[in-house]
Amino acid sequence: MSEPIAGLPEPEPIRVPDEDLDDLASTLARTIAEVRQHGVLLDRLGADADPLGYEEPESTEAEPESPASVFILAMGGAEYAAELAALANWVTHVLLPTYGREISSTRPWCSHWHEHQEAVARLHGLWLAWQQLTDAEAGLTGPSTWHRDHLDHTLLQLRAPDGPFAACTTSPARGREPGQERRVGGDRHDAGGHSASEDCISQVPSSLSVRPFAPQGEGLPHP
């Protein structure tokens, strides 16, 4: 508290009449009581979420079920067939004409790739990435990313000398699951009906609703 300035009289203390003090105390007590009542009321409202007893009716509209997975190996039946047909169209009309190269023992290919589960899985993943990374929202570097991170790796795995097509030019039934080959007459056939003496380079069957792809010369077409 500051010291009084010399030469100035000290201020007199403020005195409130006793009757005013009684009124002030009474008013303060009423205010405190009202605040407490309001607090009790708020507590009751918080405990009872719906004081009027109104319940919202349950929605009768069924929420659409989202697919468990977009990956083709998680599908079955008609859904798998439709997805495989769409994939075959992309492989036949986009992938092979642009990126198909000559076939050799060190770089095999099988146009019956749809009968090789590993090939279906890898090509489907490649197609999904293509759809995402060639979209305008992927930006200008999307296609380059698709080539580097997806296309190159997938083709290296599929067309490796020891990959899923390694035996297709000699015996398509070799290296498959037991029970996936059968004998017709004296010749051995796989589940797709290909003879062991036949080259496995043929067209995708019409059951997949894909137009036949016309190769240029032997093997896959040049870009």
C-alpha positions in Angstrom: 0.0 0.0 0.0 1.4 3.4 -1.0 2.4 5.8 1.8 0.3 9.0 2.2 1.6 12.0 0.4 2.8 14.7 2.7 0.5 17.7 3.0 -2.7 15.8 2.0 -5.3 14.7 4.5 -5.8 11.0 5.0 -9.0 9.6 3.3 -11.7 8.7 5.7 -12.8 5.1 5.7 -16.0 4.2 3.9 -18.8 3.2 6.3 -21.9 1.3 5.2 -24.9 1.6 7.4 -25.9 -1.5 9.3 -29.3 -1.8 7.6 -27.6 -1.8 4.1 -25.2 -4.5 5.2 -28.2 -6.7 6.2 -29.8 -6.2 2.8 -26.5 -7.0 1.0 -26.0 -10.2 3.0 -29.6 -11.3 2.4 -29.2 -10.7 -1.4 -25.9 -12.6 -1.5 -27.5 -15.6 0.4 -30.4 -15.7 -2.1 -28.0 -15.6 -5.0 -25.9 -18.5 -3.6 -29.1 -20.6 -3.0 -30.3 -20.0 -6.6 -26.9 -21.0 -8.0 -27.0 -24.2 -6.0 -30.5 -25.0 -7.3 -29.3 -24.5 -10.8 -26.4 -26.8 -10.2 -28.7 -29.5 -9.0 -31.0 -29.1 -12.0 -28.0 -29.3 -14.4 -26.8 -32.5 -12.7 -30.2 -34.1 -13.2 -30.4 -33.1 -16.8 -26.9 -34.6 -17.4 -27.9 -37.9 -15.8 -31.1 -38.1 -17.9 -30.0 -37.8 -21.5 -33.6 -37.5 -22.7 -35.8 -35.9 -20.0 -38.9 -36.0 -22.2 -38.6 -39.7 -22.8 -38.3 -39.3 -26.6 -36.5 -42.1 -28.4 -35.4 -41.7 -32.0 -36.8 -44.5 -34.2 -34.3 -47.0 -35.6 -33.4 -46.6 -39.2 -35.0 -49.2 -41.4 -32.6 -48.5 -44.3 -29.8 -51.1 -44.5 -26.4 -49.6 -44.7 -24.5 -50.6 -47.9 -21.9 -53.2 -47.2 -18.4 -52.2 -48.4 -16.4 -55.0 -50.1 -14.1 -56.9 -47.9 -11.3 -56.5 -50.3 -10.7 -55.2 -53.8 -8.1 -57.9 -54.4 -9.2 -60.5 -56.9 -8.0 -63.5 -54.8 -10.5 -62.4 -52.1 -13.4 -62.7 -54.6 -15.3 -65.7 -55.7 -18.0 -66.9 -58.1 -19.5 -64.3 -60.5 -17.6 -61.5 -58.9 -14.3 -63.2 -59.6 -15.3 -64.0 -63.2 -16.3 -60.4 -63.8 -13.1 -59.0 -62.3 -11.0 -61.5 -64.3 -12.7 -60.5 -67.6 -12.0 -56.8 -66.9 -8.4 -57.6 -66.1 -8.1 -59.7 -69.2 -9.3 -56.8 -71.4 -6.6 -54.5 -69.8 -3.9 -57.1 -70.2 -4.8 -57.8 -73.9 -5.4 -54.3 -75.1 -3.1 -52.2 -72.9 -0.3 -54.2 -71.3 0.7 -56.6 -74.0 0.6 -54.2 -77.0 2.8 -51.8 -75.1 5.1 -53.9 -73.0 5.0 -57.3 -74.5 8.4 -58.4 -75.8 9.8 -61.4 -77.5 9.4 -64.7 -75.8 12.5 -66.8 -75.0 13.6 -69.4 -72.5 15.0 -66.6 -70.3 11.9 -64.5 -70.7 8.8 -66.8 -70.9 5.2 -65.8 -71.2 1.9 -67.7 -71.3 -1.2 -66.3 -72.8 -3.1 -68.7 -70.6 -1.9 -66.6 -67.7 -5.5 -66.6 -66.3 -4.9 -70.2 -65.3 -1.8 -69.3 -63.2 -3.0 -68.0 -59.9 0.3 -66.2 -59.2 0.0 -64.4 -62.6 -3.6 -63.4 -61.9 -2.7 -62.0 -58.5 0.4 -60.1 -59.8 -1.3 -58.7 -62.9 -4.4 -57.7 -60.9 -2.2 -55.8 -58.4 -0.5 -54.2 -61.4 -3.8 -53.2 -62.9 -5.1 -51.7 -59.6 -1.9 -49.6 -59.3 -2.3 -48.5 -62.9 -5.9 -47.3 -62.3 -4.7 -45.2 -59.3 -1.4 -43.8 -60.6 -2.7 -42.9 -64.1 -5.6 -40.9 -62.7 -5.3 -37.1 -62.8 -5.3 -36.9 -59.0 -2.0 -38.9 -59.0 -0.2 -35.9 -60.4 2.3 -35.6 -63.2 4.7 -38.2 -61.7 2.0 -40.9 -61.3 2.7 -42.8 -64.5 6.5 -42.7 -63.9 5.9 -44.1 -60.4 3.8 -46.9 -61.8 6.5 -47.9 -64.2 9.3 -47.8 -61.6 7.5 -49.3 -58.6 5.0 -51.6 -60.2 5.4 -52.5 -63.8 9.1 -53.3 -63.9 9.0 -55.4 -60.7 5.9 -57.3 -61.8 7.3 -58.2 -65.3 10.6 -59.3 -63.7 8.8 -61.7 -61.5 6.3 -63.0 -64.1 8.8 -63.4 -66.9 11.7 -64.7 -64.9 13.3 -68.0 -66.0 12.0 -69.7 -62.8 8.7 -67.7 -62.7 5.2 -69.0 -63.1 5.5 -69.4 -66.9 8.9 -71.2 -66.8 7.5 -74.5 -68.0 4.7 -73.2 -70.3 6.6 -73.6 -73.6 7.4 -77.2 -72.9 4.9 -78.6 -70.4 2.2 -76.4 -69.0 1.1 -79.0 -66.5 4.6 -79.1 -64.9 4.9 -77.4 -61.6 1.1 -77.2 -61.0 -0.9 -78.4 -58.1 -1.7 -82.1 -57.9 -4.9 -82.9 -59.6 -4.7 -80.0 -62.1 -3.6 -82.3 -64.9 -5.5 -85.1 -66.7 -4.9 -87.5 -69.5 -6.9 -87.4 -72.7 -6.1 -90.5 -74.9 -2.3 -91.0 -74.7 -1.4 -87.4 -74.2 -1.2 -85.4 -71.0 -3.3 -82.3 -70.6 -3.6 -79.8 -67.8 -6.7 -78.4 -66.3 -7.1 -75.9 -69.1 -6.9 -78.7 -71.8 -3.5 -77.9 -73.1 -1.4 -80.7 -74.4 2.1 -81.2 -72.9 3.4 -81.2 -76.5 1.7 -77.9 -77.3 3.1 -74.5 -76.9 1.3 -72.6 -74.3 1.2 -69.4 -76.3 -2.4 -69.0 -77.4 -5.2 -66.6 -77.0 -7.3 -65.8 -73.9 -10.5 -67.9 -74.2 -13.7 -66.3 -75.5 -15.4 -67.1 -72.2 -13.6 -64.0 -70.7 -15.2 -61.8 -73.3 -11.9 -60.5 -74.6 -11.2 -59.8 -78.3 -8.4 -62.0 -79.6 -5.1 -60.3 -79.7 -3.2 -60.5 -83.0 0.6 -60.9 -82.4 3.1 -59.5 -84.8 5.3 -62.4 -85.8 6.3 -64.9 -83.1 5.8 -64.4 -79.4 4.3 -61.2 -78.0 3.8 -58.1 -80.2 6.4 -55.4 -80.3 5.3 -52.1 -78.8 
